[in-house]
Amino acid sequence: MAVAQAQEKPDLPQREVKRKAILTAAVEVFLGAGFGLASMDVIAQRAGVSKATVYSHFGNKQKLFGAIIKALCHDLFT
């Protein structure tokens, strides 16, 4: 167990970089196309990650949109 945790720690910064890239790309796509027409494929391509990576971070389009709203509210109130 300790070995697995030690191996995960170096990956955390890269995971956060990918998460931020996905959020940035998603904002652009949602604002440009609207929620209904926004494509997870386009978001992944714009973020420079695989679609599987987008889903592993957020689960689905609704949760990704919710994460954007949460991040924007956090930025607004901090």
N, C-alpha and C positions, 0 to 999 in steps of 0.2 A: 504494500500500500504506500509506504513512504517513497519508494522508487517511482511509482506512477505519479505521485504528487510532485516530486522533484523534476520529473520530465515535463510536466505540464507548465510549470512556472515560466520557463523561457518562451513558451508559445503565447503567453498572455499578452504581451505588448503587440505582437503581430496580429493576434485575434482582435484586439481593440482597434488597430489600424484598419483592418478589413471592415469591422463594424461601422466605423466612422465613414469610410468610403461608401458603404452601402447606404447609410442614412443620407449622405450628401447626394448621391445619385438618385435615390428614391424621391427626395424633395424635388429635384429637377424634373423627374419623370411625372410625378403626381401633379405638379403645377402646370407642366406642359400639356399633358394628355388628359388630366382628370383621373379620378380614382378608377372609374369603370374601364377606361381604356389603357390604364397603366399596366405594363407587362413586366412580370418578374424577369423574363428573359432580357428585356431592355435594361432594367435596373442592374442586373448582374453584369451585362456587357459594359455599361457605363461605369460601373464600380471597378471593373477589372477583376472580377471574381467569377466563380462558377455559380450556376443557379442553385446547385446543391449547397454551396456556402451560404447563400442568401437564406435558404430554408433552414439551414442548421442554426443560424443566428436568430431568426425571427419566426419560423414556423409557417406563416402564411402571409398573404398580402394585407389582411386586416390587422394582424399583429404588427407588421412593419409600419403601417400607417399610424397605429396607436403609439408606437415607439417614437415616431417623428413628432407627434403632438406632445408627448411627454417631454421629449428633449427640448422642444421649442418653448414649452411652458417653464421648464426648469431654467432655461437661459433668460427668459423674460423676468423671472422673479428672483434671480440670484445675482 
